[in-house]
Amino acid sequence: MTVATWDRMHAEDVLIAEHDQVDVLFVGDSITAGWDWQLWEKHFKPLNAANFGIGGDGTANVLWRLQHGAIGQLQPKLIVLLIGVNNFALYNETPEQVAASVTAVVTQLQLAWPNSKILLNGVLPFKEKADATERAKVKKVNAIIAKLGDDKRIFFKNYGATLLQKDGSISTETMADFLHPTPKGYQVWADAMLPDIKHLLQ
């Protein structure tokens, strides 16, 4: 992604933040940004959702966006957050550092929207094989950030297992590059997450 494209996407989010009313706000990186259009129209548009996902973002990018216009006048009922996987490659962070970075984003979201609920997604698994070192790192991150969940304002959910095969490997049917969901992968994630979203909106 070029800097110009990133700037344009952020500017579009700022406009939404200033002028629209959003009930469900998705925040994250390319995995959030890449929702299959048909699935988004079917499942999330009726919930008055907005997608503030930008490809390549790590936690620092999301923090910057929140501090530079992406909060605006929004008063979302629910924030769906998935962030952290790019911190491994972008910043070469340890699992403990990634968890601290995710915690900083959650703290910023709470400061911006103290009355909103946060559905904190566990970092999704990546790399094909279950015994890949990256898988262990993801598990460690999720074990730490799971403790942020208080089931009052912050609700931690790890949907990663739904995208895995029985032997723990990732199929190209659900993640063609073993990182980004395919339309089928997004459907699996949506099926797992939608009941929780609807429950939290009640």
N, C-alpha and C positions, 0 to 999 in steps of 0.2 A: 504493500500500500504506500502511495506517495504521501508526502506531508500535506500537499494540497487537498488530497482526498480526505485525509484525516481532519484537516481544518474544516472542510465543507460539512462533513458528518457531524462534527461537534457544533458547528454553527446551526445546523438544522435542529439538533437537540436543544440548543439554547432558545431557539424560536418556539419550540413546543413548550419548553419550561416556562416561558414568559406568557404564552397566549392560550394554551390548551388546558383542559382539565383531564387528568389521567387518574384512573383508579388503581391500575396495576402497572408498575414501572419495572421493566427488565433492565438490569445494569450488568455489563460485563465486557467480554472480549469478542473474538470472532465466533466463538461457539454460540454466544447469545445473539450476535449480529446475524448469524447464518440460518436462522429459523426458516424452514421451508415455507414459501409464501402461502401456499394453499392451507397448510396446517395453521399458520398464524391467522389467516382470515377466518378459518373455521372455529378455532378454539379460543383465541385471545382477543381478536378484535371485538367480539361481543361483550367482553369483560372491560372494555374501554382501556386497552393496554397500549403502552408505548415501549419501543425498543431502543434503549440507550446502550447498545453494544457496538463496539468498534474493534475491528480486527487488529491484532497485534498488541493490544493493550495489556499492560501489567497493572498492578495495583497503583503504582505511582501515577500512571496516566489517568486512571479513574479518579483518584484523589484530585488531580489537577482539574479535571473536567467539572467535578462537583464544586470546586472552589472558584471556578471561572465560568459561571453562568448556567450550569446544568441543573441547578436547584430551582432557580427562578421563583415562580409563584405556585409551583406544583404542591399539591397536598394528596399524595397517593395513599390509598388505604393499605396497599401491600407493595413491597419492593422485593423483587426476585433477583437475588444476587448470585452470580457465578463468576469467580475471578481467582487468579492465582497460578494457573498452569504456565503462563508465559513468564512468570518470575523465574522459573528454573532456567529457561534459555536466555531471557533478556538480561537478567541481573545475576545469574549463577548463584541463586540463593539456596541455602540449606532448607530442609523442611521447617525447621524452627523459625527461620527468617521469613519464609513464605507465610507461615501461620500468623506471625506478628504483622506482616503487611496486610493480610486479609482482615485481621482484627482492626487495623487502622482504618480501613475502608468502612467496616461496620460501625465503628465509632463515629466517623464522619456522617454516615447516613442517619445515625441516631441523633446527632446534633442538628442536622438539617430537618429531620422529620421525627420529632420525639413521639408523635402519636401514631406513626405508621408501624405496621408489622413488617418484619423482614423474614423472608423465606431464604435462608442461607443454604445454598447448594454445596454439598461436598465437591471438591475438585474431582472431575471425572477421570477415570483411568485412561491412560494412553500407553502406547507401544503394544505390539501384538501379543507378546507372550506374558503369561501370568508371573513368570519369575524375573521379568525385566527389572533392573534396579530402579527405574522410574516409578514402577508400580509400588514398590516399598516406600518410596518418598511420598507418593500421593497418600498412601494409607497413614503415614506419620502426620502429614499436614491435617488430614481429616480428623484424626484422633484428637488433635489439639483444638482445632476450630469447633469441633462438636461441643466443646465445653462452653462455647459462647451462647449456645441455645438455652433459653430459660423457659420456653414454652409459654411465655407471656407476651413478649414483644419480638423475640428472636427465636425462630424455629429452624433448627438444623435438620436437613434431610440429605441423605446420601443416596442418590439414584443410580450410582455408577454400576452396581451389580446387574441392573436390568439390561445393560448394554453388553454384558459379557456372555460368552458361551459357557457350557457346563464345566469345561476344563479351565475356565478363567481367562481364556484367550479372547481377543477381539476379532470379530469377523469383518471382512471387507463389506459385507452387506449392511452393517450398522455404522462402521467407521472406515471409509475407504482408505484413508491415510493413517488409520490407527490413532487419530486425534480428533478430527472433526466429524460429527455425525452426518450420515447420509440422510435423505428424506425418511428412510425406514428407521434410522436411528433416532431422528427427531420425533417420529411417531411413538416410538417406545418411550422416550423421555416424556413426551406430552402425556401419554397414557398413565405414566407413573406419577407425574407431578400435578396434573389437573385436579384430582380429588382433593389434594392438600390445598391448592390455590383456592378452590371454591369453598372449602371449609373455613379457611382463614378470612375470606371475604364476608362470611356470615356475621 
